Amino acid sequence: MGFLDVLIGPVVLAIVLAIAFAVRPWFTDPLTHRYFIPALGMKIFGALAVGFIYQFYYGGGKPSGDTFNYHQNASIVLEAFSDDPAVGLQLLMANGEYTSEIFNYAVRMYWFRSPTEYFVVRIIAILGLFTLHSYAAIAILFAAISFSGVWAMYKAFYKFYPGLHRMLAWAILFVPSVVFWGSGILKDTITLGALGWATWAIVRVFFERKSVVSSSLILLFVLYTIYSIKIYIALCFLPAALLWVFMSYSSQISSTPLRLMIAPFIIGIAGAIGYYAVLKVGEGNNRYSLEKVSETAEITARYLAYVGEKQGGSVYTLGDYDFSPTGMLQKFPLAVNVTLFRPYLWEAYNPVMMLSALESLATLLITLYVFFKAGLLRSFSLIGSNPIILFCLLFAVAFSFAVGVSTYNFGSLVRYKIPMFPFYLSGLIILWHHANEARKPTSVLQDHRPESLPA
C-alpha cells in the first residue's frame, strides 16, 4: 500500500457506497434493510485489514498464494498493456504457454503457469485497468463482489425463512473469519461470492421459477468461476445442490407412503447425476479426476505442511495413513472435526490462530447446543426430511472433509474453510428452528413460505 492507495482508495470507496445506498431499496425489505450497509462495511473493512495484516504482521512476505503475489502478477499484465495493448490482451488471455510476444512479461510472473491462481490474476488486472492498480481500490472492489454473493445467498434462504432474518444475517454476513478472509484479494473471496450467487440462482430457477434464462446463465457463469479457481468446491457443491432440488420436488407429493417409496429413487438419481458431474468436472482437470484425487490430496497436504513448518505456522496431523480413497475415508471423522472445530485453544500459538480457535470453540458450542435442544434422533430425522438443511449440512460436511484431509496447516485451513461456514451455520439455525416449531401446538404453527416456493 502506498500514496496511490490514499488517492484512489477513498474515491472507489465513495463510489461503492453511493451505489450501495442507491440500490439498497431494490434488494431489501423492512426486515433486511438494516443489515445491508453494515454487512458491506464489514466486508470492506475486512478487505483492507487483510492487506494490513500481510504487510505489517507478516512483514510483507510472499507465502504461496499470498495476496501480494496476485497483485504483483497483475501489475505485470498492466505493464504489458501500457507498453502495447495488443500484447497486454494476449498476456491476459494466455493459458500458460510462453510465446515470443509475451515471454519477457510471463517469465517474471509467479502464477503464470498455474491456471487457478492466474484466473484470479486476470480479475485483478481487469479491475486494475480502472483503478490505476491501487491495492486498496481493488481490495474494496473484491469486497463488493464477495458481498454481492453472500447477500444473494442470504436473500435466498430468507425467502424460505423470513422469521429467521436476524440469525441468518449473523450466520451468513457477520461471521468474523468469513468477513476477514472472504473479503480481501484472495481466491476465497471470489469463490465465496460465487457460491452465494449459485445458491441464489438455484432458488430462482427451481423454486421461484422466475427469470429462468438469465438466472440459469448466472448459475453457469458462477459455477464456471468456481471450477476455474477451486474445483473441489464444485465437486462438493453440485451433488448437494442436486439432492436439494430433487428432494424438494418430491416433497410436493401429498401421499406420505408414496413419498417414502419414491425417496430412494430420487436420492439414487441425484447421486448418479452428482457422480456423473464429478466425472465430467474431473475430465477437465486431471488433478481432480477420481483416479488422481487421492494423489492430489497427498501432494497438497504434504506441501502445505512443509510450508507451515518453514513459516513457523501451526501444523496438524490426522495420524499415519495412506492417501488411497479408502485410507482417506477412514479419516473422515477426524478431517471433518479439524475443519469445523479446530484449532483448539491450546493449539493456537499466535494472535491470528487464537482468534480462529475462539471461533472454532464457538462453532462447537453452537453445534452441541442445537443437537442437544433438538435431540439427537430428531436432529437426524429433520436433516433427512428437510431438503434445505440436508443441502447445507451435506455440502458443509463434504467440504470439511475435502479441506481437512488435504491441508495439514492451520494457517491455510483458516482461509480454506470459510466457504463452508455460512452453509453450516445456516443449516444449524434452520434445524434449531424446525425442532422448536415441532414442539409448538399445531394451532400456533404458521408457514411463512412464499406461495411460489414448494413445501
C-alpha positions in Angstrom: 0.0 0.0 0.0 1.3 3.5 -0.8 0.4 7.0 -1.8 -1.7 5.9 -4.8 -4.0 3.9 -2.4 -4.6 7.1 -0.4 -5.7 8.9 -3.5 -7.7 6.2 -5.4 -9.0 4.1 -2.5 -11.3 6.8 -1.0 -12.7 7.6 -4.5 -13.6 3.9 -5.1 -14.9 3.6 -1.6 -17.2 6.6 -2.1 -18.5 5.2 -5.5 -19.1 1.7 -4.0 -21.0 3.2 -1.0 -23.0 5.5 -3.3 -24.1 2.6 -5.5 -24.9 0.5 -2.4 -27.2 3.2 -0.9 -28.8 3.7 -4.3 -29.6 0.0 -4.9 -30.5 -0.9 -1.3 -34.2 -0.2 -1.7 -34.3 -2.7 -4.6 -32.6 -5.6 -2.7 -34.0 -5.2 0.8 -37.3 -5.0 2.7 -38.2 -3.6 6.1 -36.7 -6.7 7.8 -33.4 -6.9 5.9 -32.8 -3.2 5.3 -30.8 -2.7 8.5 -28.2 -5.4 7.5 -27.2 -4.2 4.0 -24.8 -1.3 4.6 -23.3 -2.7 7.8 -22.5 -6.0 6.1 -20.9 -4.3 3.1 -18.9 -2.0 5.5 -17.6 -5.1 7.4 -16.5 -6.7 4.1 -14.7 -3.5 3.1 -13.0 -3.3 6.5 -12.0 -7.0 6.2 -10.6 -6.5 2.7 -8.3 -3.6 3.9 -7.4 -5.5 7.1 -6.1 -8.4 5.1 -3.6 -6.1 3.4 -2.5 -4.5 6.7 -2.1 -7.9 8.3 0.1 -9.2 5.5 2.1 -6.0 5.3 2.7 -5.3 8.9 2.1 -8.5 10.8 3.6 -11.0 8.3 6.2 -8.4 7.2 5.1 -8.2 3.6 6.4 -11.6 2.8 5.2 -13.7 -0.1 3.9 -17.1 1.0 2.3 -19.3 -1.6 -1.0 -17.8 -2.8 -0.4 -14.6 -1.0 -2.5 -11.5 -1.8 0.6 -9.5 -2.7 1.7 -12.2 -5.3 -1.7 -11.8 -7.0 -1.4 -8.0 -7.0 2.3 -8.1 -8.2 1.5 -10.5 -11.1 -1.4 -8.4 -12.2 0.9 -5.3 -12.3 3.0 -7.1 -14.9 -0.1 -7.6 -17.1 -0.9 -3.9 -16.7 2.7 -3.1 -17.6 2.2 -5.1 -20.8 -0.9 -3.1 -21.6 0.9 0.1 -21.0 3.7 -1.0 -23.4 1.4 -2.5 -26.1 -2.3 -3.1 -25.6 -2.3 -6.0 -28.0 0.5 -7.7 -26.0 -1.3 -6.9 -22.8 -4.5 -8.5 -24.1 -2.6 -11.6 -25.3 -0.9 -11.9 -21.9 -4.3 -11.5 -20.1 -5.8 -14.3 -22.2 -2.8 -16.6 -22.1 -3.3 -20.2 -21.0 0.2 -20.8 -19.5 2.0 -21.2 -22.9 5.0 -18.9 -23.5 5.1 -17.1 -26.8 7.8 -14.7 -28.1 5.4 -11.7 -27.7 4.7 -12.2 -24.0 7.7 -14.1 -22.8 9.5 -11.2 -21.2 6.5 -10.5 -19.1 5.3 -14.0 -18.4 8.7 -15.2 -17.2 8.5 -12.7 -14.4 5.1 -13.9 -13.1 5.0 -16.4 -10.2 1.5 -17.6 -11.2 1.6 -17.6 -15.0 1.6 -21.4 -15.3 -0.8 -22.0 -12.5 -4.3 -21.8 -14.1 -6.3 -21.4 -10.8 -4.2 -18.6 -9.5 -3.8 -16.9 -12.9 -7.6 -16.8 -13.2 -7.6 -14.5 -10.1 -4.7 -12.5 -11.6 -6.9 -11.8 -14.6 -9.7 -10.5 -12.5 -7.2 -8.2 -10.6 -5.7 -7.0 -13.8 -9.1 -6.1 -15.3 -10.0 -4.2 -12.1 -6.6 -2.6 -12.2 -7.3 -1.0 -15.6 -10.0 1.1 -13.9 -8.2 1.8 -10.6 -4.6 2.6 -11.6 -3.8 -0.7 -10.0 -4.4 0.7 -6.5 -4.2 -2.2 -4.0 -6.8 -0.6 -1.7 -9.2 0.2 -4.5 -9.0 -3.4 -5.9 -9.5 -4.8 -2.4 -12.6 -2.7 -1.9 -14.0 -4.0 -5.3 -13.2 -7.6 -4.3 -15.1 -7.0 -1.0 -18.1 -5.6 -3.0 -18.0 -8.6 -5.3 -18.0 -11.0 -2.4 -20.7 -9.1 -0.6 -23.0 -9.3 -3.6 -22.7 -13.1 -3.4 -23.2 -13.5 0.3 -26.1 -11.1 0.2 -27.7 -13.1 -2.6 -27.3 -16.3 -0.5 -28.8 -14.5 2.5 -31.8 -13.4 0.4 -32.2 -16.9 -1.0 -32.6 -18.5 2.5 -34.6 -15.5 3.7 -37.2 -16.3 1.2 -37.8 -19.6 2.9 -37.4 -18.4 6.5 -38.2 -14.7 6.9 -38.7 -15.1 10.6 -35.0 -16.1 10.9 -33.7 -12.9 9.3 -31.6 -11.9 12.2 -30.0 -15.2 12.9 -29.4 -15.9 9.2 -27.8 -12.5 8.9 -25.3 -13.3 11.6 -24.6 -16.8 10.1 -24.1 -15.6 6.5 -23.0 -11.9 6.8 -21.1 -11.4 10.0 -19.0 -14.4 10.9 -15.6 -12.9 11.7 -13.4 -15.2 9.7 -15.7 -15.1 6.7 -15.7 -11.3 6.9 -11.9 -11.2 7.1 -10.6 -14.0 4.8 -13.5 -13.8 2.5 -13.1 -10.1 1.5 -9.5 -9.4 0.5 -7.6 -10.1 -2.7 -7.6 -13.9 -2.4 -9.2 -16.8 -4.2 -11.5 -17.5 -1.3 -13.2 -14.1 -1.8 -14.2 -14.9 -5.3 -15.3 -18.5 -4.6 -17.4 -17.4 -1.6 -19.2 -14.8 -3.7 -19.7 -17.3 -6.5 -21.2 -19.9 -4.1 -23.7 -17.3 -2.8 -24.8 -16.4 -6.3 -25.1 -20.1 -7.2 -27.4 -20.7 -4.2 -29.5 -17.7 -5.2 -29.7 -18.9 -8.8 -30.8 -22.4 -7.8 -33.7 -20.9 -5.7 -34.6 -18.5 -8.6 -34.7 -21.2 -11.3 -36.0 -24.3 -9.5 -38.2 -22.9 -6.7 -39.4 -19.4 -7.6 -39.3 -20.2 -11.4 -38.6 -16.6 -12.2 -36.2 -15.2 -14.8 -35.2 -18.8 -15.6 -33.0 -18.0 -18.6 -31.0 -15.2 -17.1 -30.7 -16.9 -13.7 -29.5 -20.1 -15.4 -26.8 -18.1 -17.2 -25.7 -16.7 -13.9 -25.6 -20.2 -12.4 -23.5 -21.5 -15.2 -21.1 -18.5 -15.0 -20.5 -18.7 -11.3 -20.1 -22.5 -11.4 -17.5 -22.0 -14.1 -15.8 -19.4 -11.9 -15.7 -21.9 -9.0 -14.5 -24.6 -11.4 -11.7 -22.3 -12.6 -10.4 -21.3 -9.2 -11.1 -24.2 -6.7 -12.6 -27.2 -8.5 -13.0 -29.2 -5.3 -15.7 -26.7 -4.2 -17.7 -27.6 -7.3 -17.2 -31.3 -6.5 -18.8 -30.8 -3.1 -21.5 -28.3 -4.1 -23.0 -30.0 -7.2 -24.2 -33.3 -5.6 -25.6 -31.5 -2.5 -27.5 -28.9 -4.7 -28.9 -31.6 -7.0 -30.1 -33.6 -3.9 -31.7 -30.4 -2.6 -33.7 -29.8 -5.8 -34.8 -33.5 -6.2 -35.9 -33.9 -2.6 -37.8 -30.5 -2.7 -39.8 -31.6 -5.7 -40.5 -35.0 -4.1 -42.0 -33.2 -1.1 -44.8 -31.9 -3.2 -46.2 -35.4 -3.3 -49.1 -35.3 -0.8 -49.1 -39.1 0.0 -46.6 -39.9 2.7 -46.3 -43.7 1.8 -45.8 -42.8 -1.9 -43.2 -40.2 -0.9 -41.3 -42.7 1.1 -41.4 -45.2 -1.8 -40.1 -42.6 -4.3 -37.5 -41.1 -2.0 -34.8 -43.8 -2.5 -35.2 -43.5 -6.3 -34.8 -39.7 -6.1 -31.8 -40.0 -3.9 -30.3 -42.6 -6.3 -31.0 -40.3 -9.3 -29.5 -37.3 -7.6 -26.5 -39.4 -6.5 -26.0 -40.7 -10.1 -26.2 -37.2 -11.6 -23.8 -35.9 -8.9 -21.4 -38.8 -9.6 -21.6 -38.0 -13.4 -21.0 -34.3 -12.6 -17.9 -35.2 -10.6 -16.6 -37.4 -13.5 -17.2 -34.6 -16.0 -15.6 -32.0 -13.8 -12.6 -34.3 -13.3 -12.2 -34.7 -17.0 -11.5 -31.0 -17.3 -8.7 -31.3 -14.7 -6.7 -34.5 -14.3 -5.6 -33.5 -10.8 -9.2 -33.9 -9.6 -10.3 -37.0 -11.6 -11.4 -39.9 -9.4 -8.2 -41.7 -10.3 -5.9 -38.8 -9.3 -7.8 -37.1 -6.4 -6.1 -39.1 -3.7 -2.7 -38.3 -5.2 -3.6 -34.6 -5.4 -4.7 -34.6 -1.8 -1.4 -36.2 -0.7 0.7 -33.7 -2.6 -1.3 -30.7 -1.3 -1.2 -31.9 2.3 2.5 -32.6 2.3 3.2 -29.2 0.6 1.1 -27.2 3.0 2.6 -29.0 6.0 6.0 -28.2 4.7 5.1 -24.5 4.2 3.6 -24.4 7.7 6.8 -25.7 9.3 9.0 -23.4 7.3 7.0 -20.4 8.3 6.6 -21.4 11.9 2.9 -22.0 11.5 0.6 -24.4 13.2 0.7 -27.8 11.5 -1.7 -30.6 12.4 -1.8 -34.3 11.5 -4.6 -36.9 11.2 -2.2 -39.7 12.1 -0.5 -42.2 9.8 -2.5 -43.5 6.8 -2.1 -44.0 3.1 -3.7 -41.4 0.8 -5.8 -44.0 -1.1 -9.5 -43.3 -1.3 -10.1 -46.0 1.4 -7.4 -44.6 3.7 -8.8 -41.1 3.3 -12.3 -42.2 4.1 -11.1 -43.8 7.3 -10.0 -40.4 8.4 -13.4 -38.8 7.5 -14.5 -38.0 11.1 -11.1 -36.6 12.0 -10.9 -34.5 8.8 -14.4 -33.1 9.4 -13.6 -32.4 13.0 -10.4 -30.5 12.2 -12.2 -28.2 9.7 -15.2 -27.5 11.9 -13.8 -27.4 15.4 -10.1 -26.9 15.3 -7.6 -25.4 16.1 -8.4 -25.9 19.8 -7.4 -23.2 22.2 -4.2 -25.0 23.2 -3.2 -25.3 19.6 -3.1 -21.6 19.0 0.4 -20.2 19.0 -0.2 -16.6 17.7 -2.9 -14.0 17.8 -4.4 -14.9 14.4 -4.7 -18.6 15.4 -6.2 -17.7 18.8 -9.0 -15.8 17.1 -9.6 -18.8 14.9 -9.5 -21.1 17.9 -12.1 -19.0 19.7 -14.4 -19.1 16.6 -13.9 -22.9 16.3 -14.9 -23.2 20.0 -18.0 -21.1 19.4 -18.9 -23.3 16.4 -18.5 -26.4 18.6 -20.7 -25.0 21.4 -23.4 -23.9 18.9 -23.4 -27.4 17.3 -23.7 -29.1 20.7 -26.5 -26.7 21.8 -28.5 -27.2 18.6 -28.3 -31.0 18.7 -29.0 -31.1 22.5 -32.1 -28.9 22.2 -33.4 -30.7 19.2 -32.4 -34.2 20.4 -30.0 -36.4 18.5 -32.6 -38.7 16.9 -34.9 -35.8 16.0 -32.0 -33.9 14.6 -31.1 -36.6 12.1 -34.7 -37.1 11.3 -35.1 -33.4 10.4 -31.8 -33.4 8.4 -33.1 -36.3 6.4 -36.5 -34.9 5.8 -35.8 -31.2 5.2 -34.1 -30.6 1.8 -32.6 -27.2 2.8 -31.0 -28.5 6.0 -29.7 -31.5 4.2 -28.2 -29.4 1.4 -26.5 -27.0 3.8 -25.0 -29.7 6.1 -24.2 -32.1 3.3 -22.2 -29.5 1.5 -20.5 -28.3 4.7 -19.5 -31.8 5.8 -18.3 -32.9 2.4 -16.3 -29.7 2.0 -14.9 -30.0 5.5 -13.7 -33.5 4.7 -12.1 -32.4 1.4 -10.3 -29.4 3.1 -9.4 -31.2 6.4 -7.8 -34.2 4.8 -5.6 -32.2 2.4 -4.5 -29.1 4.2 -2.4 -30.1 7.4 -1.7 -26.4 8.1 -4.0 -24.4 10.4 -2.8 -21.1 8.8 -4.1 -22.3 5.4 -7.1 -24.1 6.9 -8.5 -20.8 8.4 -8.8 -19.4 4.9 -9.8 -22.5 3.0 -12.7 -23.4 5.2 -14.6 -20.1 5.0 -17.0 -21.1 2.1 -18.4 -23.8 4.4 -19.3 -21.5 7.4 -22.4 -19.8 6.0 -23.9 -23.1 4.9 -23.1 -24.9 8.1 -24.4 -22.3 10.4 -27.5 -21.7 8.3 -28.2 -25.4 8.4 -27.9 -25.5 12.2 -30.2 -22.4 12.5 -32.9 -23.9 10.3 -32.5 -27.2 12.2 -33.0 -25.5 15.5 -36.0 -23.6 14.1 -37.8 -26.7 12.9 -37.1 -28.5 16.2 -38.7 -25.6 18.1 -41.6 -25.5 15.7 -42.3 -29.2 16.2 -42.8 -28.6 20.0 -45.5 -25.9 19.4 -49.2 -26.8 19.4 -50.5 -27.3 15.9 -52.8 -24.3 16.2 -50.0 -21.8 16.5 -47.8 -23.1 13.7 -47.6 -20.8 10.7 -45.9 -21.4 7.4 -44.2 -18.2 6.2 -43.1 -19.8 2.9 -43.8 -17.7 -0.1 -46.5 -19.2 -2.3 -44.1 -19.6 -5.2 -41.9 -21.9 -3.2 -42.7 -25.6 -2.9 -43.3 -27.1 0.5 
